[in-house]
């Protein structure tokens, strides 16, 4: 009975983490262009306070780079969370279904941004989101293969 309750609790927590992360992505996408740029500048300033001065050392659009790295990070974590939900509920083909979920969420996120002031829908952003997804897929696949190999030995 105790095992059943632990499994149920793991499922509940995994679903709530996924919903929370989806809400975070939605909330960040819901910010207008000015606020979104300010968020990126905040990260740049925080890094500057840690001694990493990106604006002065590189002649690139650092704000744009920070925003695209945020896309990768957000979807890297999203894949992990949806994969965990699928794992908890013993859904087969977790790698594929998690990928599809993230892809569709990325598309819906871009469509959502079309309705936000100074934001737009970008196919490139979906592709950048998928970089985070693919990185996470590779890591999880490697972990599974390593565990499988240890289990066989």
N, C-alpha and C positions, 0 to 999 in steps of 0.2 A: 504494500500500500504506500509506503514511504517513497519507493522508487517511482511509482505512478505519479505521485504529487510532484516530485522533482522534475520528471519529464514534462508534466503539464506546465510547471513554472518556467522551465527553459523555453517552451513553445511561446508562452505568453510574453516573456521578456524579449525573445527574438522578434516577435511580431511588433511589439511596441517600439523597439529600437529601429526597425525598418520604417515604420510609420513616422517616427520622429525625424529620421534622416530625410525621408521624402518631404516632410513638412519644411525642414531646413532648406533643402534645395528650392522648393516652391517659394519660400519666404525670400531667399536671396534673389531669385528671379523676379520677384514682385517689386523689388526696389527700382526706382527710376534710374536712368543713366547716370545722373549726377551723384546720387547716393552710392551707386555701385562703384563708380570711379573713386569716391571718397573711401570706400572700404579697401580698395586696392592700395590707395595712398597710405592708409593707416598701416597696412602690412609693411609697406616700404619704409615708413617712419619707424616702426617697431624694429625692423631689421637694422636700420641706421642706429638706433639706440643700443643695439647689441654689437655695434662696430662693423656692420656690413653695409657699406654705402654704395648702393646700386646706382642711384641717379647720377652720381658724379663719375663713376668709373666706367660706365658703359654708355655708348651712344645709341642705345636702342630704346624703344618705347617700353620701359620697365612696367608701367601700369598694365599694358596689354599682356605682357609676359606673365605677370602675377595673376591676372584674370584667367588666362588659359591654364596655368598650373592649378588654379583653384578648380577648374572644370575637371582636370585629370584626377585631382585628389577626391573631390566629391563623388565621382563615379567609381573610383577605386574602392571607396568605402561602401558605396551603394551595392556594388556587386557582392562584396563580402557579406553584407547584411541579408540580401535576398537569398544568396547561396545558403546561408545559415538557416533561414526560415525553411527553405526547401529540404535541407538536411534534417532539421528537427521533425518535419512532418513526413519524412521518408518518401519524398517525391523523387521519382526516377528522373534521370537526365538533368540533374541539377545544373551542370555546366551550361547546357543549351538553354534551358528555360530561364536561368538567371541572366544570360546574355540577352535573350529576347526581351525580358522585362526591362533591363537597363536601356536597351536600344529604344524601346517604345516610350519609356519615361523621358529619355533625352529628347526625342521628337516632340512629345507633349510639352516639355519644358520650353523648347524653342517656340512652339506655337503660342504658348502662354505669354512669352516675352513680346510677341507682336502687339499685344494690347497694353503694354507698359510704356509710359512716356520715355522717349529717348532710348528705347531698346528695340531690338529687331530679332527676327528669327534668322539664324545662320546655319547653313548645312555644315560649314566648317566646325562649328561648335559641337555638333553631334559627333562628328568624326573625332574631335579632340576628347570628348567625353568617353568615346569608345576606346581611346588609348588607355585611359585609367582602367576600364573594364578588362581589356586584354592583359594588361600587366597583372591585375589581380587573378585572372584566370590562369595565367602561367604560373604564378606563385602557388595557388591552390592545387593545380594539377601536379606540380613538383612535389608538394607535401603529400598528396595522395599516393603518388608513385613511390615515394620514399617509404611511406607507411606500409604500402602493399609489399614492397621488397622485404622490409623487416618482418612482416607477418609470414611471408613465405619461408624465410630462413629459419 
